[in-house]
């Protein structure tokens, strides 16, 4: 039973939704094609811009292109700005 629980939790974390207006560097680093450096760049961009206006705006971050956005689109949400 414990193994099943751990498996279910692991699978749910693999497909976690990332709110691009509140996500941490660690959250962004969990996305496909996004490592620690790119995740840091995303957080820096968001800080300067105040918030993202659309999911597609992620492609404006240096090192994050349209292909990376498309690979992750189903796991991204646009939350309210802080």
Order of alpha helices (4+ residues) and beta strands (2+ residues): alpha-beta-alpha-alpha-alpha-beta
